Amino acid sequence: MPETLFRVTLETRDGRRALTAPTEREAALMGESVMRLYEGQTLTVGFSVECADREAGSRVAF
């Protein structure tokens, strides 16, 4: 079983969601999918991105 390289944690009014993915692309897509649930709404979101590659983490956060 491959080690998960990316962990994205989103904190919304509905609670905390921890997303894990083996690639940068999958982590970003998963985060975007969660954010689409709130499309058109005013929302404050806290988040963190954990991974071994700082540049990749910055791209996912962006």
GUKE-868565 format. One record per atom (N, C-alpha, C): x, y, z; residue in three letters. Coordinates in steps of 0.001 Angstrom, whole numbers, padded with zeros to 6 digits, always signed. Layout:
XYZAla
...
END
This chain:
+000844-001175+000000Met
+000000+000000+000000Met
+000888+001236+000000Met
+000693+002170-000971Pro
+001544+003353-001035Pro
+001272+004307+000119Pro
+002311+005013+000538Glu
+002178+005993+001612Glu
+001479+007239+001074Glu
+000544+007792+001837Thr
-000136+009016+001435Thr
+000830+010180+001603Thr
+000987+010962+000562Leu
+001946+012054+000582Leu
+001336+013411+000896Leu
+000023+013567+000682Phe
-000630+014858+000876Phe
-001808+014723+001832Phe
-001886+015667+002763Arg
-003029+015722+003677Arg
-003505+017168+003704Arg
-004761+017364+003333Val
-005374+018692+003332Val
-006483+018675+004382Val
-006430+019617+005301Thr
-007458+019733+006327Thr
-008203+021045+006103Thr
-009514+020934+005957Leu
-010376+022103+005762Leu
-011287+022243+006969Leu
-011399+023450+007465Glu
-012274+023753+008604Glu
-013357+024697+008102Glu
-014598+024205+008026Thr
-015719+025017+007561Thr
-016769+025092+008663Thr
-017828+025805+008406Arg
-018899+025900+009408Arg
-019536+024539+009682Arg
-019381+023592+008755Asp
-019943+022255+008933Asp
-018996+021300+009657Asp
-017802+021770+009972Gly
-016850+020928+010690Gly
-015536+020780+009945Gly
-014728+019871+010428Arg
-013400+019634+009880Arg
-013431+018454+008918Arg
-012754+018618+007785Arg
-012616+017528+006821Arg
-011134+017312+006576Arg
-010695+016106+006761Ala
-009306+015741+006497Ala
-009280+014899+005230Ala
-008595+015397+004216Leu
-008511+014728+002931Leu
-007083+014219+002735Leu
-006932+013016+002289Thr
-005604+012483+002014Thr
-005553+011992+000579Thr
-004401+012187-000047Ala
-004240+011785-001446Ala
-002773+011454-001719Ala
-002544+010554-002648Pro
-001171+010170-002972Pro
-000456+011148-003907Pro
-001205+012044-004557Thr
-000572+012989-005484Thr
-001057+014403-005235Thr
-000249+015350-005683Glu
-000593+016774-005570Glu
-001902+017073-006296Glu
-002035+016556-007485Arg
-003228+016813-008297Arg
-004493+016306-007608Arg
-004442+015087-007085Glu
-005612+014521-006415Glu
-005969+015314-005163Glu
-004967+015756-004413Ala
-005226+016547-003207Ala
-005930+017852-003563Ala
-005446+018520-004616Ala
-006057+019778-005038Ala
-007492+019556-005524Ala
-007706+018517-006310Leu
-009056+018238-006817Leu
-010031+017905-005689Leu
-009570+017166-004698Met
-010437+016828-003573Met
-010822+018086-002798Met
-009853+018961-002558Gly
-010136+020209-001855Gly
-011116+021088-002629Gly
-010912+021167-003941Glu
-011823+021952-004776Glu
-013231+021372-004749Glu
-013342+020072-004722Ser
-014658+019434-004685Ser
-015413+019811-003412Ser
-014721+019836-002298Val
-015359+020232-001043Val
-015789+021698-001127Val
-014921+022556-001646Met
-015247+023980-001732Met
-016438+024229-002658Met
-016617+023424-003674Arg
-017757+023590-004589Arg
-019093+023360-003882Arg
-019081+022621-002790Leu
-020311+022408-002031Leu
-020874+023738-001523Leu
-020018+024737-001381Tyr
-020408+026032-000831Tyr
-020452+027124-001892Tyr
-020469+026758-003153Glu
-020446+027725-004246Glu
-021577+028737-004107Glu
-021230+030014-004233Gly
-022220+031081-004158Gly
-022527+031544-002745Gly
-021907+030933-001745Gln
-022152+031298-000351Gln
-020941+032039+000215Gln
-021191+032926+001162Thr
-020097+033561+001879Thr
-019590+032561+002904Thr
-018298+032346+002916Leu
-017757+031287+003756Leu
-016359+031644+004233Leu
-016101+031413+005495Thr
-014753+031520+006040Thr
-014231+030100+006188Thr
-013044+029862+005636Val
-012474+028516+005659Val
-011062+028581+006212Val
-010786+027716+007157Gly
-009426+027532+007626Gly
-008886+026274+006966Gly
-007616+026259+006653Phe
-007076+025071+006009Phe
-005598+024903+006314Phe
-005133+023696+006141Ser
-003708+023410+006208Ser
-003397+022327+005186Ser
-002170+022359+004686Val
-001697+021365+003736Val
-000407+020800+004290Val
-000355+019476+004407Glu
+000840+018812+004898Glu
+001381+017904+003808Glu
+002672+018050+003513Cys
+003346+017152+002577Cys
+004845+017384+002693Cys
+005611+016498+002105Ala
+007060+016582+002199Ala
+007658+017661+001302Ala
+006967+018038+000240Asp
+007470+019006-000740Asp
+006811+020360-000500Asp
+007567+021319-000010Arg
+007031+022641+000339Arg
+006397+023342-000867Arg
+007038+023283-002022Glu
+006496+023923-003217Glu
+005176+023290-003655Glu
+005096+021972-003603Ala
+003859+021288-003950Ala
+002758+021671-002973Ala
+003085+021753-001703Gly
+002112+022160-000691Gly
+001577+023559-000951Gly
+002447+024465-001379Ser
+002030+025828-001714Ser
+001085+025831-002909Ser
+001380+024998-003902Arg
+000504+024931-005070Arg
-000874+024389-004692Arg
-000903+023386-003851Val
-002193+022813-003417Val
-002974+023872-002642Val
-002314+024595-001775Ala
-002980+025627-000978Ala
-003525+026744-001851Ala
-002823+027058-002941Phe
-003269+028118-003840Phe
-004509+027697-004575Phe
END
